[in-house]
Amino acid sequence: MKLTQAQFEKFSILVKERLGIHLNESKREMVQSKVFKLLTKEGLTCPDEYYKILIKDRSTLWSTFVDEITIHKTNFFREDNHFNFIKEKLDFILKNNPEILKNSEIKVWSSACSTGDEAYTIAMVLKEYIPPGINIKILATDVSSLVIQEAQEAEYLLDQGDLINPYFLNKYFKKFDNIYKVSDTIKSLVTFRTFNLMEPFPFKNKFDIIFCRNVMIYFDFPTQEELIKKFYNTLATGGLLFIGHSESLTQKQYKFDYIQPTIYMRKD
């Protein structure tokens, strides 16, 4: 079974409008495979019927569709230059954002956290290197409710992509057979929520650090620029934005100061 061009375009437009994700023709087979997989699961036979349900549905079926259509690739200490920057440039971070010491609190947002590897990595690094007495608050969000549930369980089968130093592994994980479970000490630093980056940001307080890595590559240019603007407005003065190695703010309109590749600061 195949999607017609009209059907593919309808699903692509729906995903773009609600999630910001741009699905070009190269993604057609992927979309087709996932749509028919979900059709079978729901006992349906017609893509048009399924599309009509998704248009009206904002709960269970839509959530299942989002879980299937979005990418959930992640690992612990992925692109570890960001975590090394926090470790090695902590004086620089605290100097440019004195509110952290003043308030004895650092607020971090892992804005596309997937199964939680990134958020827990941030928590371990800050727990290890932030000065004593500074409260660590990490918000971790993702558009997929399924991966948020997995993140909250905090149980992992580690693979070659997970670059966890044995020190961190022994200190902040407990091993059960082949499963590594994040310690309660680290879990307590992270709050997980389902959130769509295309929605208005509801945050009352500014973040000191925002991670949005390997996400904007799935958005078109105008959506990227709008998201960058929203991140800027959500950061405290001196706050940092970390983006993925395959991403750049080059040729985009932005107010951030460039610190080094993939790291930007709000200074105003």
C-alpha positions as a Python dict, from the first residue, in 0.01 Angstrom:
ca = {
    (1, 'M'): (0, 0, 0),
    (2, 'K'): (114, 349, -81),
    (3, 'L'): (8, 702, 2),
    (4, 'T'): (-100, 911, -292),
    (5, 'Q'): (80, 1241, -342),
    (6, 'A'): (-224, 1425, -208),
    (7, 'Q'): (-237, 1205, 102),
    (8, 'F'): (135, 1249, 171),
    (9, 'E'): (101, 1626, 138),
    (10, 'K'): (-194, 1633, 379),
    (11, 'F'): (-1, 1445, 650),
    (12, 'S'): (308, 1659, 585),
    (13, 'I'): (113, 1982, 621),
    (14, 'L'): (-49, 1858, 943),
    (15, 'V'): (290, 1772, 1092),
    (16, 'K'): (434, 2108, 984),
    (17, 'E'): (143, 2306, 1127),
    (18, 'R'): (133, 2130, 1463),
    (19, 'L'): (494, 2025, 1523),
    (20, 'G'): (699, 2255, 1299),
    (21, 'I'): (868, 1954, 1138),
    (22, 'H'): (930, 1984, 765),
    (23, 'L'): (874, 1652, 586),
    (24, 'N'): (1005, 1679, 232),
    (25, 'E'): (977, 1420, -43),
    (26, 'S'): (1278, 1229, 91),
    (27, 'K'): (1071, 1143, 399),
    (28, 'R'): (782, 1002, 199),
    (29, 'E'): (861, 633, 249),
    (30, 'M'): (912, 688, 622),
    (31, 'V'): (580, 869, 657),
    (32, 'Q'): (404, 607, 446),
    (33, 'S'): (543, 321, 654),
    (34, 'K'): (445, 480, 984),
    (35, 'V'): (97, 583, 869),
    (36, 'F'): (10, 233, 752),
    (37, 'K'): (157, 85, 1070),
    (38, 'L'): (-73, 305, 1275),
    (39, 'L'): (-370, 233, 1048),
    (40, 'T'): (-331, -138, 1114),
    (41, 'K'): (-296, -76, 1486),
    (42, 'E'): (-620, 123, 1497),
    (43, 'G'): (-811, -123, 1277),
    (44, 'L'): (-851, 126, 995),
    (45, 'T'): (-792, 78, 622),
    (46, 'C'): (-811, 426, 468),
    (47, 'P'): (-540, 692, 518),
    (48, 'D'): (-798, 965, 453),
    (49, 'E'): (-1015, 832, 735),
    (50, 'Y'): (-716, 827, 969),
    (51, 'Y'): (-622, 1181, 867),
    (52, 'K'): (-973, 1308, 947),
    (53, 'I'): (-950, 1152, 1292),
    (54, 'L'): (-612, 1316, 1355),
    (55, 'I'): (-746, 1656, 1253),
    (56, 'K'): (-1012, 1634, 1522),
    (57, 'D'): (-813, 1441, 1782),
    (58, 'R'): (-577, 1613, 2025),
    (59, 'S'): (-542, 1330, 2274),
    (60, 'T'): (-467, 959, 2247),
    (61, 'L'): (-454, 898, 1870),
    (62, 'W'): (-269, 1221, 1802),
    (63, 'S'): (-22, 1145, 2081),
    (64, 'T'): (43, 800, 1933),
    (65, 'F'): (99, 955, 1591),
    (66, 'V'): (348, 1205, 1737),
    (67, 'D'): (535, 929, 1918),
    (68, 'E'): (572, 741, 1590),
    (69, 'I'): (654, 1028, 1355),
    (70, 'T'): (918, 1206, 1567),
    (71, 'I'): (1287, 1115, 1601),
    (72, 'H'): (1415, 993, 1938),
    (73, 'K'): (1787, 943, 1879),
    (74, 'T'): (1993, 1036, 2185),
    (75, 'N'): (2269, 918, 2416),
    (76, 'F'): (2435, 1009, 2743),
    (77, 'F'): (2713, 1267, 2701),
    (78, 'R'): (2631, 1304, 2333),
    (79, 'E'): (2830, 1594, 2180),
    (80, 'D'): (3022, 1615, 2505),
    (81, 'N'): (3199, 1942, 2421),
    (82, 'H'): (2893, 2115, 2569),
    (83, 'F'): (2932, 1937, 2900),
    (84, 'N'): (3307, 2000, 2895),
    (85, 'F'): (3231, 2370, 2839),
    (86, 'I'): (3012, 2378, 3150),
    (87, 'K'): (3282, 2199, 3349),
    (88, 'E'): (3578, 2405, 3224),
    (89, 'K'): (3411, 2745, 3183),
    (90, 'L'): (3203, 2754, 3498),
    (91, 'D'): (3371, 3075, 3619),
    (92, 'F'): (3287, 3234, 3282),
    (93, 'I'): (2924, 3121, 3311),
    (94, 'L'): (2885, 3253, 3666),
    (95, 'K'): (3061, 3583, 3586),
    (96, 'N'): (2833, 3657, 3290),
    (97, 'N'): (2520, 3548, 3474),
    (98, 'P'): (2563, 3672, 3835),
    (99, 'E'): (2198, 3598, 3916),
    (100, 'I'): (2293, 3230, 3954),
    (101, 'L'): (2507, 3302, 4260),
    (102, 'K'): (2276, 3578, 4382),
    (103, 'N'): (1974, 3348, 4380),
    (104, 'S'): (2171, 3033, 4469),
    (105, 'E'): (1993, 2859, 4183),
    (106, 'I'): (2064, 2752, 3825),
    (107, 'K'): (1771, 2682, 3591),
    (108, 'V'): (1828, 2467, 3281),
    (109, 'W'): (1589, 2362, 3007),
    (110, 'S'): (1647, 2049, 2800),
    (111, 'S'): (1393, 2146, 2538),
    (112, 'A'): (1384, 1827, 2329),
    (113, 'C'): (1492, 1573, 2587),
    (114, 'S'): (1378, 1250, 2417),
    (115, 'T'): (1429, 961, 2661),
    (116, 'G'): (1604, 1180, 2917),
    (117, 'D'): (1969, 1100, 2847),
    (118, 'E'): (2055, 1466, 2786),
    (119, 'A'): (1873, 1596, 3094),
    (120, 'Y'): (2030, 1340, 3325),
    (121, 'T'): (2373, 1413, 3177),
    (122, 'I'): (2324, 1783, 3253),
    (123, 'A'): (2217, 1693, 3606),
    (124, 'M'): (2528, 1479, 3666),
    (125, 'V'): (2764, 1746, 3533),
    (126, 'L'): (2608, 2024, 3739),
    (127, 'K'): (2587, 1808, 4050),
    (128, 'E'): (2957, 1734, 4016),
    (129, 'Y'): (3090, 2080, 3931),
    (130, 'I'): (2848, 2355, 4040),
    (131, 'P'): (2953, 2523, 4368),
    (132, 'P'): (2787, 2383, 4682),
    (133, 'G'): (2472, 2561, 4791),
    (134, 'I'): (2342, 2632, 4440),
    (135, 'N'): (2008, 2466, 4380),
    (136, 'I'): (1986, 2280, 4047),
    (137, 'K'): (1655, 2290, 3861),
    (138, 'I'): (1628, 2116, 3524),
    (139, 'L'): (1314, 2117, 3312),
    (140, 'A'): (1314, 1848, 3043),
    (141, 'T'): (1045, 1854, 2775),
    (142, 'D'): (957, 1667, 2459),
    (143, 'V'): (660, 1664, 2223),
    (144, 'S'): (633, 1284, 2258),
    (145, 'S'): (453, 1160, 2568),
    (146, 'L'): (596, 812, 2512),
    (147, 'V'): (959, 920, 2549),
    (148, 'I'): (871, 1138, 2849),
    (149, 'Q'): (733, 829, 3018),
    (150, 'E'): (1053, 639, 2939),
    (151, 'A'): (1262, 929, 3071),
    (152, 'Q'): (1075, 931, 3400),
    (153, 'E'): (1143, 559, 3445),
    (154, 'A'): (1517, 639, 3408),
    (155, 'E'): (1620, 284, 3314),
    (156, 'Y'): (1862, 235, 3025),
    (157, 'L'): (2033, -26, 2815),
    (158, 'L'): (2357, 155, 2739),
    (159, 'D'): (2525, 125, 2397),
    (160, 'Q'): (2842, 241, 2224),
    (161, 'G'): (2697, 589, 2175),
    (162, 'D'): (2680, 644, 2550),
    (163, 'L'): (3012, 798, 2654),
    (164, 'I'): (2969, 777, 3030),
    (165, 'N'): (3291, 800, 3228),
    (166, 'P'): (3317, 506, 3471),
    (167, 'Y'): (3328, 758, 3756),
    (168, 'F'): (2981, 890, 3667),
    (169, 'L'): (2852, 541, 3592),
    (170, 'N'): (2955, 408, 3933),
    (171, 'K'): (2843, 715, 4127),
    (172, 'Y'): (2510, 799, 3965),
    (173, 'F'): (2373, 466, 3834),
    (174, 'K'): (2270, 134, 3981),
    (175, 'K'): (2301, -175, 3765),
    (176, 'F'): (2037, -449, 3757),
    (177, 'D'): (2135, -726, 3514),
    (178, 'N'): (2193, -525, 3191),
    (179, 'I'): (1980, -229, 3299),
    (180, 'Y'): (2134, 90, 3436),
    (181, 'K'): (1901, 292, 3656),
    (182, 'V'): (1969, 660, 3728),
    (183, 'S'): (2009, 733, 4097),
    (184, 'D'): (1735, 913, 4290),
    (185, 'T'): (1985, 1192, 4364),
    (186, 'I'): (2003, 1277, 3994),
    (187, 'K'): (1637, 1205, 3917),
    (188, 'S'): (1531, 1455, 4182),
    (189, 'L'): (1700, 1738, 3990),
    (190, 'V'): (1491, 1689, 3674),
    (191, 'T'): (1123, 1761, 3606),
    (192, 'F'): (980, 1608, 3288),
    (193, 'R'): (686, 1752, 3094),
    (194, 'T'): (530, 1704, 2751),
    (195, 'F'): (566, 2025, 2553),
    (196, 'N'): (547, 2132, 2189),
    (197, 'L'): (808, 2392, 2091),
    (198, 'M'): (560, 2537, 1841),
    (199, 'E'): (331, 2646, 2125),
    (200, 'P'): (375, 2983, 2301),
    (201, 'F'): (635, 2954, 2578),
    (202, 'P'): (451, 2975, 2913),
    (203, 'F'): (753, 3028, 3138),
    (204, 'K'): (741, 3303, 3401),
    (205, 'N'): (1107, 3275, 3499),
    (206, 'K'): (1411, 3294, 3271),
    (207, 'F'): (1643, 3000, 3214),
    (208, 'D'): (2018, 3020, 3265),
    (209, 'I'): (2096, 2751, 3007),
    (210, 'I'): (1886, 2608, 2723),
    (211, 'F'): (1975, 2294, 2530),
    (212, 'C'): (1809, 2257, 2189),
    (213, 'R'): (2032, 2016, 2002),
    (214, 'N'): (1968, 1842, 1671),
    (215, 'V'): (1610, 1963, 1661),
    (216, 'M'): (1611, 2267, 1434),
    (217, 'I'): (1746, 2056, 1147),
    (218, 'Y'): (1391, 1920, 1113),
    (219, 'F'): (1237, 2269, 1081),
    (220, 'D'): (1228, 2503, 784),
    (221, 'F'): (1414, 2835, 789),
    (222, 'P'): (1129, 3062, 914),
    (223, 'T'): (1041, 2815, 1191),
    (224, 'Q'): (1407, 2803, 1299),
    (225, 'E'): (1429, 3182, 1319),
    (226, 'E'): (1108, 3205, 1520),
    (227, 'L'): (1228, 2939, 1763),
    (228, 'I'): (1566, 3112, 1806),
    (229, 'K'): (1384, 3434, 1893),
    (230, 'K'): (1168, 3255, 2149),
    (231, 'F'): (1475, 3098, 2309),
    (232, 'Y'): (1646, 3436, 2330),
    (233, 'N'): (1348, 3588, 2508),
    (234, 'T'): (1337, 3294, 2750),
    (235, 'L'): (1701, 3319, 2859),
    (236, 'A'): (1836, 3532, 3141),
    (237, 'T'): (2099, 3792, 3058),
    (238, 'G'): (2424, 3598, 3032),
    (239, 'G'): (2231, 3279, 2968),
    (240, 'L'): (2357, 3020, 2720),
    (241, 'L'): (2199, 2840, 2426),
    (242, 'F'): (2351, 2509, 2316),
    (243, 'I'): (2257, 2378, 1970),
    (244, 'G'): (2361, 2062, 1784),
    (245, 'H'): (2686, 2009, 1594),
    (246, 'S'): (2495, 1988, 1267),
    (247, 'E'): (2325, 2322, 1334),
    (248, 'S'): (2426, 2687, 1312),
    (249, 'L'): (2272, 3032, 1348),
    (250, 'T'): (2466, 3150, 1043),
    (251, 'Q'): (2249, 3339, 790),
    (252, 'K'): (1969, 3363, 1045),
    (253, 'Q'): (1855, 3677, 1223),
    (254, 'Y'): (1943, 3658, 1592),
    (255, 'K'): (2053, 3872, 1885),
    (256, 'F'): (2280, 3618, 2054),
    (257, 'D'): (2653, 3672, 2102),
    (258, 'Y'): (2859, 3397, 1944),
    (259, 'I'): (3078, 3221, 2203),
    (260, 'Q'): (3211, 2926, 2005),
    (261, 'P'): (3063, 2678, 1756),
    (262, 'T'): (2715, 2567, 1873),
    (263, 'I'): (2728, 2787, 2186),
    (264, 'Y'): (2561, 3129, 2207),
    (265, 'M'): (2497, 3379, 2487),
    (266, 'R'): (2228, 3636, 2552),
    (267, 'K'): (2398, 3965, 2640),
    (268, 'D'): (2191, 4280, 2657),
}
